[in-house]
Amino acid sequence: MKVAPYHSIDPTDPDVYHDHDNCPSGQQIPARNKRSGTNDYRRCQHCVQMG
Ligand SMILES: [Zn+2]
């Protein structure tokens, strides 16, 4: 489902933010690297496709 924007602080991850908790890419972010907000990144393509 749709959630507040979040992103990864891991520099090896793509510079995107997610806004679905079931995004396959967003789900790979470990809790320690997960932060709320967009960080001025563009939106993840998976999340775009989910609406
Ligand atoms: Zn995503």
mmCIF file of the protein (N, C-alpha, C, O) and its ligand, coordinates in Angstrom:
data_MODEL
# 
_entry.id   MODEL 
# 
loop_
_entity.id 
_entity.type 
_entity.pdbx_number_of_molecules 
1 polymer     1 
2 non-polymer 1 
# 
_entity_poly.entity_id                      1 
_entity_poly.type                           'polypeptide(L)' 
_entity_poly.nstd_linkage                   no 
_entity_poly.nstd_monomer                   no 
_entity_poly.pdbx_seq_one_letter_code       MKVAPYHSIDPTDPDVYHDHDNCPSGQQIPARNKRSGTNDYRRCQHCVQMG 
_entity_poly.pdbx_seq_one_letter_code_can   MKVAPYHSIDPTDPDVYHDHDNCPSGQQIPARNKRSGTNDYRRCQHCVQMG 
_entity_poly.pdbx_strand_id                 A 
# 
loop_
_entity_poly_seq.entity_id 
_entity_poly_seq.num 
_entity_poly_seq.mon_id 
_entity_poly_seq.hetero 
1 1  MET n 
1 2  LYS n 
1 3  VAL n 
1 4  ALA n 
1 5  PRO n 
1 6  TYR n 
1 7  HIS n 
1 8  SER n 
1 9  ILE n 
1 10 ASP n 
1 11 PRO n 
1 12 THR n 
1 13 ASP n 
1 14 PRO n 
1 15 ASP n 
1 16 VAL n 
1 17 TYR n 
1 18 HIS n 
1 19 ASP n 
1 20 HIS n 
1 21 ASP n 
1 22 ASN n 
1 23 CYS n 
1 24 PRO n 
1 25 SER n 
1 26 GLY n 
1 27 GLN n 
1 28 GLN n 
1 29 ILE n 
1 30 PRO n 
1 31 ALA n 
1 32 ARG n 
1 33 ASN n 
1 34 LYS n 
1 35 ARG n 
1 36 SER n 
1 37 GLY n 
1 38 THR n 
1 39 ASN n 
1 40 ASP n 
1 41 TYR n 
1 42 ARG n 
1 43 ARG n 
1 44 CYS n 
1 45 GLN n 
1 46 HIS n 
1 47 CYS n 
1 48 VAL n 
1 49 GLN n 
1 50 MET n 
1 51 GLY n 
# 
loop_
_struct_asym.id 
_struct_asym.entity_id 
A 1 
B 2 
# 
loop_
_chem_comp.id 
_chem_comp.type 
_chem_comp.mon_nstd_flag 
ALA 'L-peptide linking' y 
ARG 'L-peptide linking' y 
ASN 'L-peptide linking' y 
ASP 'L-peptide linking' y 
CYS 'L-peptide linking' y 
GLN 'L-peptide linking' y 
GLY 'peptide linking'   y 
HIS 'L-peptide linking' y 
ILE 'L-peptide linking' y 
LYS 'L-peptide linking' y 
MET 'L-peptide linking' y 
PRO 'L-peptide linking' y 
SER 'L-peptide linking' y 
THR 'L-peptide linking' y 
TYR 'L-peptide linking' y 
VAL 'L-peptide linking' y 
ZN  non-polymer         . 
# 
_pdbx_entity_nonpoly.entity_id   2 
_pdbx_entity_nonpoly.name        ? 
_pdbx_entity_nonpoly.comp_id     ZN 
# 
_pdbx_nonpoly_scheme.asym_id         B 
_pdbx_nonpoly_scheme.entity_id       2 
_pdbx_nonpoly_scheme.mon_id          ZN 
_pdbx_nonpoly_scheme.ndb_seq_num     1 
_pdbx_nonpoly_scheme.pdb_seq_num     101 
_pdbx_nonpoly_scheme.auth_seq_num    101 
_pdbx_nonpoly_scheme.pdb_mon_id      ZN 
_pdbx_nonpoly_scheme.auth_mon_id     ZN 
_pdbx_nonpoly_scheme.pdb_strand_id   A 
_pdbx_nonpoly_scheme.pdb_ins_code    . 
# 
loop_
_atom_site.group_PDB 
_atom_site.id 
_atom_site.type_symbol 
_atom_site.label_atom_id 
_atom_site.label_alt_id 
_atom_site.label_comp_id 
_atom_site.label_asym_id 
_atom_site.label_entity_id 
_atom_site.label_seq_id 
_atom_site.pdbx_PDB_ins_code 
_atom_site.Cartn_x 
_atom_site.Cartn_y 
_atom_site.Cartn_z 
_atom_site.occupancy 
_atom_site.B_iso_or_equiv 
_atom_site.pdbx_formal_charge 
_atom_site.auth_seq_id 
_atom_site.auth_comp_id 
_atom_site.auth_asym_id 
_atom_site.auth_atom_id 
_atom_site.pdbx_PDB_model_num 
ATOM   1   N  N  . MET A 1 1  ? 0.832  -1.200 0.000   1.00 0.00 ? 1   MET A N  1 
ATOM   2   C  CA . MET A 1 1  ? 0.000  0.000  0.000   1.00 0.00 ? 1   MET A CA 1 
ATOM   3   C  C  . MET A 1 1  ? 0.864  1.246  0.000   1.00 0.00 ? 1   MET A C  1 
ATOM   4   O  O  . MET A 1 1  ? 2.070  1.182  0.240   1.00 0.00 ? 1   MET A O  1 
ATOM   5   N  N  . LYS A 1 2  ? 0.237  2.381  -0.271  1.00 0.00 ? 2   LYS A N  1 
ATOM   6   C  CA . LYS A 1 2  ? 0.983  3.625  -0.347  1.00 0.00 ? 2   LYS A CA 1 
ATOM   7   C  C  . LYS A 1 2  ? 1.320  4.128  1.052   1.00 0.00 ? 2   LYS A C  1 
ATOM   8   O  O  . LYS A 1 2  ? 0.488  4.096  1.959   1.00 0.00 ? 2   LYS A O  1 
ATOM   9   N  N  . VAL A 1 3  ? 2.562  4.594  1.208   1.00 0.00 ? 3   VAL A N  1 
ATOM   10  C  CA . VAL A 1 3  ? 3.031  5.079  2.504   1.00 0.00 ? 3   VAL A CA 1 
ATOM   11  C  C  . VAL A 1 3  ? 3.751  6.412  2.316   1.00 0.00 ? 3   VAL A C  1 
ATOM   12  O  O  . VAL A 1 3  ? 3.919  6.882  1.190   1.00 0.00 ? 3   VAL A O  1 
ATOM   13  N  N  . ALA A 1 4  ? 4.169  7.009  3.409   1.00 0.00 ? 4   ALA A N  1 
ATOM   14  C  CA . ALA A 1 4  ? 4.943  8.249  3.326   1.00 0.00 ? 4   ALA A CA 1 
ATOM   15  C  C  . ALA A 1 4  ? 6.271  7.951  2.624   1.00 0.00 ? 4   ALA A C  1 
ATOM   16  O  O  . ALA A 1 4  ? 6.798  6.844  2.742   1.00 0.00 ? 4   ALA A O  1 
ATOM   17  N  N  . PRO A 1 5  ? 6.813  8.932  1.895   1.00 0.00 ? 5   PRO A N  1 
ATOM   18  C  CA . PRO A 1 5  ? 8.061  8.701  1.156   1.00 0.00 ? 5   PRO A CA 1 
ATOM   19  C  C  . PRO A 1 5  ? 9.205  8.265  2.070   1.00 0.00 ? 5   PRO A C  1 
ATOM   20  O  O  . PRO A 1 5  ? 9.335  8.735  3.201   1.00 0.00 ? 5   PRO A O  1 
ATOM   21  N  N  . TYR A 1 6  ? 10.025 7.362  1.554   1.00 0.00 ? 6   TYR A N  1 
ATOM   22  C  CA . TYR A 1 6  ? 11.223 6.926  2.275   1.00 0.00 ? 6   TYR A CA 1 
ATOM   23  C  C  . TYR A 1 6  ? 12.320 6.620  1.269   1.00 0.00 ? 6   TYR A C  1 
ATOM   24  O  O  . TYR A 1 6  ? 12.054 6.421  0.084   1.00 0.00 ? 6   TYR A O  1 
ATOM   25  N  N  . HIS A 1 7  ? 13.567 6.586  1.759   1.00 0.00 ? 7   HIS A N  1 
ATOM   26  C  CA . HIS A 1 7  ? 14.709 6.351  0.884   1.00 0.00 ? 7   HIS A CA 1 
ATOM   27  C  C  . HIS A 1 7  ? 15.804 5.643  1.666   1.00 0.00 ? 7   HIS A C  1 
ATOM   28  O  O  . HIS A 1 7  ? 15.714 5.488  2.884   1.00 0.00 ? 7   HIS A O  1 
ATOM   29  N  N  . SER A 1 8  ? 16.838 5.217  0.952   1.00 0.00 ? 8   SER A N  1 
ATOM   30  C  CA . SER A 1 8  ? 17.980 4.552  1.573   1.00 0.00 ? 8   SER A CA 1 
ATOM   31  C  C  . SER A 1 8  ? 19.150 5.526  1.681   1.00 0.00 ? 8   SER A C  1 
ATOM   32  O  O  . SER A 1 8  ? 19.390 6.327  0.778   1.00 0.00 ? 8   SER A O  1 
ATOM   33  N  N  . ILE A 1 9  ? 19.874 5.444  2.799   1.00 0.00 ? 9   ILE A N  1 
ATOM   34  C  CA . ILE A 1 9  ? 21.067 6.282  2.948   1.00 0.00 ? 9   ILE A CA 1 
ATOM   35  C  C  . ILE A 1 9  ? 22.319 5.544  2.467   1.00 0.00 ? 9   ILE A C  1 
ATOM   36  O  O  . ILE A 1 9  ? 23.420 6.090  2.532   1.00 0.00 ? 9   ILE A O  1 
ATOM   37  N  N  . ASP A 1 10 ? 22.158 4.306  1.986   1.00 0.00 ? 10  ASP A N  1 
ATOM   38  C  CA . ASP A 1 10 ? 23.297 3.548  1.478   1.00 0.00 ? 10  ASP A CA 1 
ATOM   39  C  C  . ASP A 1 10 ? 23.762 4.158  0.148   1.00 0.00 ? 10  ASP A C  1 
ATOM   40  O  O  . ASP A 1 10 ? 22.987 4.217  -0.807  1.00 0.00 ? 10  ASP A O  1 
ATOM   41  N  N  . PRO A 1 11 ? 25.022 4.613  0.081   1.00 0.00 ? 11  PRO A N  1 
ATOM   42  C  CA . PRO A 1 11 ? 25.492 5.273  -1.156  1.00 0.00 ? 11  PRO A CA 1 
ATOM   43  C  C  . PRO A 1 11 ? 25.550 4.332  -2.357  1.00 0.00 ? 11  PRO A C  1 
ATOM   44  O  O  . PRO A 1 11 ? 25.635 4.800  -3.493  1.00 0.00 ? 11  PRO A O  1 
ATOM   45  N  N  . THR A 1 12 ? 25.505 3.029  -2.136  1.00 0.00 ? 12  THR A N  1 
ATOM   46  C  CA . THR A 1 12 ? 25.524 2.099  -3.267  1.00 0.00 ? 12  THR A CA 1 
ATOM   47  C  C  . THR A 1 12 ? 24.119 1.858  -3.822  1.00 0.00 ? 12  THR A C  1 
ATOM   48  O  O  . THR A 1 12 ? 23.970 1.230  -4.870  1.00 0.00 ? 12  THR A O  1 
ATOM   49  N  N  . ASP A 1 13 ? 23.100 2.345  -3.138  1.00 0.00 ? 13  ASP A N  1 
ATOM   50  C  CA . ASP A 1 13 ? 21.738 2.213  -3.647  1.00 0.00 ? 13  ASP A CA 1 
ATOM   51  C  C  . ASP A 1 13 ? 21.436 3.341  -4.626  1.00 0.00 ? 13  ASP A C  1 
ATOM   52  O  O  . ASP A 1 13 ? 22.033 4.414  -4.537  1.00 0.00 ? 13  ASP A O  1 
ATOM   53  N  N  . PRO A 1 14 ? 20.504 3.108  -5.571  1.00 0.00 ? 14  PRO A N  1 
ATOM   54  C  CA . PRO A 1 14 ? 20.132 4.179  -6.510  1.00 0.00 ? 14  PRO A CA 1 
ATOM   55  C  C  . PRO A 1 14 ? 19.508 5.368  -5.778  1.00 0.00 ? 14  PRO A C  1 
ATOM   56  O  O  . PRO A 1 14 ? 18.877 5.211  -4.733  1.00 0.00 ? 14  PRO A O  1 
ATOM   57  N  N  . ASP A 1 15 ? 19.697 6.554  -6.347  1.00 0.00 ? 15  ASP A N  1 
ATOM   58  C  CA . ASP A 1 15 ? 19.174 7.779  -5.736  1.00 0.00 ? 15  ASP A CA 1 
ATOM   59  C  C  . ASP A 1 15 ? 17.697 7.940  -6.074  1.00 0.00 ? 15  ASP A C  1 
ATOM   60  O  O  . ASP A 1 15 ? 17.320 8.763  -6.908  1.00 0.00 ? 15  ASP A O  1 
ATOM   61  N  N  . VAL A 1 16 ? 16.885 7.153  -5.423  1.00 0.00 ? 16  VAL A N  1 
ATOM   62  C  CA . VAL A 1 16 ? 15.442 7.220  -5.633  1.00 0.00 ? 16  VAL A CA 1 
ATOM   63  C  C  . VAL A 1 16 ? 14.742 7.163  -4.269  1.00 0.00 ? 16  VAL A C  1 
ATOM   64  O  O  . VAL A 1 16 ? 15.321 6.739  -3.269  1.00 0.00 ? 16  VAL A O  1 
ATOM   65  N  N  . TYR A 1 17 ? 13.492 7.600  -4.261  1.00 0.00 ? 17  TYR A N  1 
ATOM   66  C  CA . TYR A 1 17 ? 12.700 7.404  -3.048  1.00 0.00 ? 17  TYR A CA 1 
ATOM   67  C  C  . TYR A 1 17 ? 11.509 6.513  -3.393  1.00 0.00 ? 17  TYR A C  1 
ATOM   68  O  O  . TYR A 1 17 ? 11.136 6.371  -4.558  1.00 0.00 ? 17  TYR A O  1 
ATOM   69  N  N  . HIS A 1 18 ? 10.937 5.932  -2.384  1.00 0.00 ? 18  HIS A N  1 
ATOM   70  C  CA . HIS A 1 18 ? 9.814  5.010  -2.546  1.00 0.00 ? 18  HIS A CA 1 
ATOM   71  C  C  . HIS A 1 18 ? 8.607  5.537  -1.783  1.00 0.00 ? 18  HIS A C  1 
ATOM   72  O  O  . HIS A 1 18 ? 8.755  6.252  -0.793  1.00 0.00 ? 18  HIS A O  1 
ATOM   73  N  N  . ASP A 1 19 ? 7.406  5.178  -2.250  1.00 0.00 ? 19  ASP A N  1 
ATOM   74  C  CA . ASP A 1 19 ? 6.210  5.541  -1.477  1.00 0.00 ? 19  ASP A CA 1 
ATOM   75  C  C  . ASP A 1 19 ? 5.190  4.397  -1.462  1.00 0.00 ? 19  ASP A C  1 
ATOM   76  O  O  . ASP A 1 19 ? 3.988  4.615  -1.313  1.00 0.00 ? 19  ASP A O  1 
ATOM   77  N  N  . HIS A 1 20 ? 5.707  3.170  -1.621  1.00 0.00 ? 20  HIS A N  1 
ATOM   78  C  CA . HIS A 1 20 ? 4.878  1.973  -1.434  1.00 0.00 ? 20  HIS A CA 1 
ATOM   79  C  C  . HIS A 1 20 ? 5.641  1.016  -0.520  1.00 0.00 ? 20  HIS A C  1 
ATOM   80  O  O  . HIS A 1 20 ? 6.829  0.767  -0.727  1.00 0.00 ? 20  HIS A O  1 
ATOM   81  N  N  . ASP A 1 21 ? 4.963  0.488  0.479   1.00 0.00 ? 21  ASP A N  1 
ATOM   82  C  CA . ASP A 1 21 ? 5.673  -0.411 1.394   1.00 0.00 ? 21  ASP A CA 1 
ATOM   83  C  C  . ASP A 1 21 ? 5.889  -1.789 0.777   1.00 0.00 ? 21  ASP A C  1 
ATOM   84  O  O  . ASP A 1 21 ? 6.681  -2.577 1.294   1.00 0.00 ? 21  ASP A O  1 
ATOM   85  N  N  . ASN A 1 22 ? 5.196  -2.089 -0.322  1.00 0.00 ? 22  ASN A N  1 
ATOM   86  C  CA . ASN A 1 22 ? 5.387  -3.384 -0.975  1.00 0.00 ? 22  ASN A CA 1 
ATOM   87  C  C  . ASN A 1 22 ? 6.269  -3.275 -2.218  1.00 0.00 ? 22  ASN A C  1 
ATOM   88  O  O  . ASN A 1 22 ? 6.293  -4.196 -3.036  1.00 0.00 ? 22  ASN A O  1 
ATOM   89  N  N  . CYS A 1 23 ? 6.990  -2.173 -2.373  1.00 0.00 ? 23  CYS A N  1 
ATOM   90  C  CA . CYS A 1 23 ? 7.907  -2.024 -3.504  1.00 0.00 ? 23  CYS A CA 1 
ATOM   91  C  C  . CYS A 1 23 ? 9.048  -3.039 -3.362  1.00 0.00 ? 23  CYS A C  1 
ATOM   92  O  O  . CYS A 1 23 ? 9.679  -3.108 -2.307  1.00 0.00 ? 23  CYS A O  1 
ATOM   93  N  N  . PRO A 1 24 ? 9.322  -3.835 -4.422  1.00 0.00 ? 24  PRO A N  1 
ATOM   94  C  CA . PRO A 1 24 ? 10.383 -4.846 -4.313  1.00 0.00 ? 24  PRO A CA 1 
ATOM   95  C  C  . PRO A 1 24 ? 11.750 -4.224 -4.061  1.00 0.00 ? 24  PRO A C  1 
ATOM   96  O  O  . PRO A 1 24 ? 12.590 -4.822 -3.389  1.00 0.00 ? 24  PRO A O  1 
ATOM   97  N  N  . SER A 1 25 ? 11.973 -3.049 -4.585  1.00 0.00 ? 25  SER A N  1 
ATOM   98  C  CA . SER A 1 25 ? 13.246 -2.370 -4.372  1.00 0.00 ? 25  SER A CA 1 
ATOM   99  C  C  . SER A 1 25 ? 13.299 -1.749 -2.976  1.00 0.00 ? 25  SER A C  1 
ATOM   100 O  O  . SER A 1 25 ? 14.320 -1.834 -2.294  1.00 0.00 ? 25  SER A O  1 
ATOM   101 N  N  . GLY A 1 26 ? 12.207 -1.132 -2.556  1.00 0.00 ? 26  GLY A N  1 
ATOM   102 C  CA . GLY A 1 26 ? 12.157 -0.526 -1.240  1.00 0.00 ? 26  GLY A CA 1 
ATOM   103 C  C  . GLY A 1 26 ? 12.248 -1.543 -0.119  1.00 0.00 ? 26  GLY A C  1 
ATOM   104 O  O  . GLY A 1 26 ? 12.785 -1.260 0.952   1.00 0.00 ? 26  GLY A O  1 
ATOM   105 N  N  . GLN A 1 27 ? 11.715 -2.740 -0.378  1.00 0.00 ? 27  GLN A N  1 
ATOM   106 C  CA . GLN A 1 27 ? 11.743 -3.782 0.652   1.00 0.00 ? 27  GLN A CA 1 
ATOM   107 C  C  . GLN A 1 27 ? 13.152 -4.299 0.900   1.00 0.00 ? 27  GLN A C  1 
ATOM   108 O  O  . GLN A 1 27 ? 13.409 -4.919 1.932   1.00 0.00 ? 27  GLN A O  1 
ATOM   109 N  N  . GLN A 1 28 ? 14.071 -4.054 -0.036  1.00 0.00 ? 28  GLN A N  1 
ATOM   110 C  CA . GLN A 1 28 ? 15.449 -4.510 0.136   1.00 0.00 ? 28  GLN A CA 1 
ATOM   111 C  C  . GLN A 1 28 ? 16.266 -3.572 1.014   1.00 0.00 ? 28  GLN A C  1 
ATOM   112 O  O  . GLN A 1 28 ? 17.400 -3.888 1.374   1.00 0.00 ? 28  GLN A O  1 
ATOM   113 N  N  . ILE A 1 29 ? 15.700 -2.426 1.359   1.00 0.00 ? 29  ILE A N  1 
ATOM   114 C  CA . ILE A 1 29 ? 16.428 -1.486 2.216   1.00 0.00 ? 29  ILE A CA 1 
ATOM   115 C  C  . ILE A 1 29 ? 16.355 -1.970 3.667   1.00 0.00 ? 29  ILE A C  1 
ATOM   116 O  O  . ILE A 1 29 ? 15.264 -2.056 4.230   1.00 0.00 ? 29  ILE A O  1 
ATOM   117 N  N  . PRO A 1 30 ? 17.492 -2.286 4.276   1.00 0.00 ? 30  PRO A N  1 
ATOM   118 C  CA . PRO A 1 30 ? 17.451 -2.689 5.684   1.00 0.00 ? 30  PRO A CA 1 
ATOM   119 C  C  . PRO A 1 30 ? 17.004 -1.517 6.561   1.00 0.00 ? 30  PRO A C  1 
ATOM   120 O  O  . PRO A 1 30 ? 17.208 -0.354 6.213   1.00 0.00 ? 30  PRO A O  1 
ATOM   121 N  N  . ALA A 1 31 ? 16.398 -1.838 7.691   1.00 0.00 ? 31  ALA A N  1 
ATOM   122 C  CA . ALA A 1 31 ? 15.842 -0.799 8.567   1.00 0.00 ? 31  ALA A CA 1 
ATOM   123 C  C  . ALA A 1 31 ? 16.896 0.234  8.952   1.00 0.00 ? 31  ALA A C  1 
ATOM   124 O  O  . ALA A 1 31 ? 16.582 1.415  9.101   1.00 0.00 ? 31  ALA A O  1 
ATOM   125 N  N  . ARG A 1 32 ? 18.147 -0.205 9.114   1.00 0.00 ? 32  ARG A N  1 
ATOM   126 C  CA . ARG A 1 32 ? 19.187 0.732  9.553   1.00 0.00 ? 32  ARG A CA 1 
ATOM   127 C  C  . ARG A 1 32 ? 19.516 1.762  8.473   1.00 0.00 ? 32  ARG A C  1 
ATOM   128 O  O  . ARG A 1 32 ? 20.063 2.822  8.778   1.00 0.00 ? 32  ARG A O  1 
ATOM   129 N  N  . ASN A 1 33 ? 19.186 1.459  7.211   1.00 0.00 ? 33  ASN A N  1 
ATOM   130 C  CA . ASN A 1 33 ? 19.478 2.394  6.118   1.00 0.00 ? 33  ASN A CA 1 
ATOM   131 C  C  . ASN A 1 33 ? 18.255 3.166  5.667   1.00 0.00 ? 33  ASN A C  1 
ATOM   132 O  O  . ASN A 1 33 ? 18.350 4.020  4.786   1.00 0.00 ? 33  ASN A O  1 
ATOM   133 N  N  . LYS A 1 34 ? 17.119 2.880  6.251   1.00 0.00 ? 34  LYS A N  1 
ATOM   134 C  CA . LYS A 1 34 ? 15.864 3.471  5.802   1.00 0.00 ? 34  LYS A CA 1 
ATOM   135 C  C  . LYS A 1 34 ? 15.609 4.789  6.534   1.00 0.00 ? 34  LYS A C  1 
ATOM   136 O  O  . LYS A 1 34 ? 15.681 4.853  7.761   1.00 0.00 ? 34  LYS A O  1 
ATOM   137 N  N  . ARG A 1 35 ? 15.313 5.831  5.769   1.00 0.00 ? 35  ARG A N  1 
ATOM   138 C  CA . ARG A 1 35 ? 14.976 7.130  6.341   1.00 0.00 ? 35  ARG A CA 1 
ATOM   139 C  C  . ARG A 1 35 ? 13.705 7.641  5.672   1.00 0.00 ? 35  ARG A C  1 
ATOM   140 O  O  . ARG A 1 35 ? 13.427 7.316  4.517   1.00 0.00 ? 35  ARG A O  1 
ATOM   141 N  N  . SER A 1 36 ? 12.939 8.441  6.405   1.00 0.00 ? 36  SER A N  1 
ATOM   142 C  CA . SER A 1 36 ? 11.729 8.994  5.824   1.00 0.00 ? 36  SER A CA 1 
ATOM   143 C  C  . SER A 1 36 ? 12.057 10.222 4.989   1.00 0.00 ? 36  SER A C  1 
ATOM   144 O  O  . SER A 1 36 ? 13.067 10.887 5.218   1.00 0.00 ? 36  SER A O  1 
ATOM   145 N  N  . GLY A 1 37 ? 11.201 10.518 4.024   1.00 0.00 ? 37  GLY A N  1 
ATOM   146 C  CA . GLY A 1 37 ? 11.389 11.683 3.164   1.00 0.00 ? 37  GLY A CA 1 
ATOM   147 C  C  . GLY A 1 37 ? 11.916 11.295 1.803   1.00 0.00 ? 37  GLY A C  1 
ATOM   148 O  O  . GLY A 1 37 ? 12.325 10.155 1.583   1.00 0.00 ? 37  GLY A O  1 
ATOM   149 N  N  . THR A 1 38 ? 11.905 12.255 0.886   1.00 0.00 ? 38  THR A N  1 
ATOM   150 C  CA . THR A 1 38 ? 12.342 11.984 -0.491  1.00 0.00 ? 38  THR A CA 1 
ATOM   151 C  C  . THR A 1 38 ? 13.824 12.256 -0.683  1.00 0.00 ? 38  THR A C  1 
ATOM   152 O  O  . THR A 1 38 ? 14.421 11.745 -1.631  1.00 0.00 ? 38  THR A O  1 
ATOM   153 N  N  . ASN A 1 39 ? 14.439 13.053 0.195   1.00 0.00 ? 39  ASN A N  1 
ATOM   154 C  CA . ASN A 1 39 ? 15.841 13.460 0.064   1.00 0.00 ? 39  ASN A CA 1 
ATOM   155 C  C  . ASN A 1 39 ? 16.104 14.107 -1.298  1.00 0.00 ? 39  ASN A C  1 
ATOM   156 O  O  . ASN A 1 39 ? 17.229 14.067 -1.796  1.00 0.00 ? 39  ASN A O  1 
ATOM   157 N  N  . ASP A 1 40 ? 15.065 14.706 -1.903  1.00 0.00 ? 40  ASP A N  1 
ATOM   158 C  CA . ASP A 1 40 ? 15.157 15.339 -3.224  1.00 0.00 ? 40  ASP A CA 1 
ATOM   159 C  C  . ASP A 1 40 ? 15.532 14.352 -4.325  1.00 0.00 ? 40  ASP A C  1 
ATOM   160 O  O  . ASP A 1 40 ? 16.026 14.751 -5.380  1.00 0.00 ? 40  ASP A O  1 
ATOM   161 N  N  . TYR A 1 41 ? 15.301 13.080 -4.082  1.00 0.00 ? 41  TYR A N  1 
ATOM   162 C  CA . TYR A 1 41 ? 15.525 12.079 -5.126  1.00 0.00 ? 41  TYR A CA 1 
ATOM   163 C  C  . TYR A 1 41 ? 14.312 12.024 -6.038  1.00 0.00 ? 41  TYR A C  1 
ATOM   164 O  O  . TYR A 1 41 ? 13.248 12.552 -5.713  1.00 0.00 ? 41  TYR A O  1 
ATOM   165 N  N  . ARG A 1 42 ? 14.489 11.366 -7.205  1.00 0.00 ? 42  ARG A N  1 
ATOM   166 C  CA . ARG A 1 42 ? 13.322 11.102 -8.046  1.00 0.00 ? 42  ARG A CA 1 
ATOM   167 C  C  . ARG A 1 42 ? 12.635 9.844  -7.542  1.00 0.00 ? 42  ARG A C  1 
ATOM   168 O  O  . ARG A 1 42 ? 13.182 9.075  -6.751  1.00 0.00 ? 42  ARG A O  1 
ATOM   169 N  N  . ARG A 1 43 ? 11.402 9.663  -8.038  1.00 0.00 ? 43  ARG A N  1 
ATOM   170 C  CA . ARG A 1 43 ? 10.601 8.553  -7.538  1.00 0.00 ? 43  ARG A CA 1 
ATOM   171 C  C  . ARG A 1 43 ? 11.024 7.242  -8.217  1.00 0.00 ? 43  ARG A C  1 
ATOM   172 O  O  . ARG A 1 43 ? 11.305 7.203  -9.415  1.00 0.00 ? 43  ARG A O  1 
ATOM   173 N  N  . CYS A 1 44 ? 11.058 6.195  -7.430  1.00 0.00 ? 44  CYS A N  1 
ATOM   174 C  CA . CYS A 1 44 ? 11.423 4.867  -7.912  1.00 0.00 ? 44  CYS A CA 1 
ATOM   175 C  C  . CYS A 1 44 ? 10.457 4.397  -9.011  1.00 0.00 ? 44  CYS A C  1 
ATOM   176 O  O  . CYS A 1 44 ? 9.248  4.605  -8.916  1.00 0.00 ? 44  CYS A O  1 
ATOM   177 N  N  . GLN A 1 45 ? 11.006 3.764  -10.047 1.00 0.00 ? 45  GLN A N  1 
ATOM   178 C  CA . GLN A 1 45 ? 10.172 3.331  -11.180 1.00 0.00 ? 45  GLN A CA 1 
ATOM   179 C  C  . GLN A 1 45 ? 9.127  2.294  -10.757 1.00 0.00 ? 45  GLN A C  1 
ATOM   180 O  O  . GLN A 1 45 ? 8.008  2.301  -11.270 1.00 0.00 ? 45  GLN A O  1 
ATOM   181 N  N  . HIS A 1 46 ? 9.481  1.414  -9.833  1.00 0.00 ? 46  HIS A N  1 
ATOM   182 C  CA . HIS A 1 46 ? 8.498  0.443  -9.358  1.00 0.00 ? 46  HIS A CA 1 
ATOM   183 C  C  . HIS A 1 46 ? 7.317  1.159  -8.704  1.00 0.00 ? 46  HIS A C  1 
ATOM   184 O  O  . HIS A 1 46 ? 6.155  0.819  -8.929  1.00 0.00 ? 46  HIS A O  1 
ATOM   185 N  N  . CYS A 1 47 ? 7.647  2.148  -7.898  1.00 0.00 ? 47  CYS A N  1 
ATOM   186 C  CA . CYS A 1 47 ? 6.594  2.892  -7.206  1.00 0.00 ? 47  CYS A CA 1 
ATOM   187 C  C  . CYS A 1 47 ? 5.740  3.682  -8.197  1.00 0.00 ? 47  CYS A C  1 
ATOM   188 O  O  . CYS A 1 47 ? 4.529  3.808  -8.015  1.00 0.00 ? 47  CYS A O  1 
ATOM   189 N  N  . VAL A 1 48 ? 6.372  4.215  -9.248  1.00 0.00 ? 48  VAL A N  1 
ATOM   190 C  CA . VAL A 1 48 ? 5.620  4.923  -10.280 1.00 0.00 ? 48  VAL A CA 1 
ATOM   191 C  C  . VAL A 1 48 ? 4.608  3.977  -10.922 1.00 0.00 ? 48  VAL A C  1 
ATOM   192 O  O  . VAL A 1 48 ? 3.452  4.344  -11.135 1.00 0.00 ? 48  VAL A O  1 
ATOM   193 N  N  . GLN A 1 49 ? 5.050  2.756  -11.228 1.00 0.00 ? 49  GLN A N  1 
ATOM   194 C  CA . GLN A 1 49 ? 4.172  1.799  -11.896 1.00 0.00 ? 49  GLN A CA 1 
ATOM   195 C  C  . GLN A 1 49 ? 3.030  1.352  -10.992 1.00 0.00 ? 49  GLN A C  1 
ATOM   196 O  O  . GLN A 1 49 ? 1.952  1.006  -11.474 1.00 0.00 ? 49  GLN A O  1 
ATOM   197 N  N  . MET A 1 50 ? 3.267  1.359  -9.675  1.00 0.00 ? 50  MET A N  1 
ATOM   198 C  CA . MET A 1 50 ? 2.203  0.952  -8.762  1.00 0.00 ? 50  MET A CA 1 
ATOM   199 C  C  . MET A 1 50 ? 1.222  2.081  -8.480  1.00 0.00 ? 50  MET A C  1 
ATOM   200 O  O  . MET A 1 50 ? 0.188  1.870  -7.846  1.00 0.00 ? 50  MET A O  1 
ATOM   201 N  N  . GLY A 1 51 ? 1.551  3.282  -8.954  1.00 0.00 ? 51  GLY A N  1 
ATOM   202 C  CA . GLY A 1 51 ? 0.592  4.380  -8.853  1.00 0.00 ? 51  GLY A CA 1 
ATOM   203 C  C  . GLY A 1 51 ? 0.778  5.295  -7.719  1.00 0.00 ? 51  GLY A C  1 
ATOM   204 O  O  . GLY A 1 51 ? 0.013  6.247  -7.561  1.00 0.00 ? 51  GLY A O  1 
HETATM 205 ZN ZN . ZN  B 2 .  ? 9.980  1.896  -4.974  1.00 0.00 2 101 ZN  A ZN 1 
# 
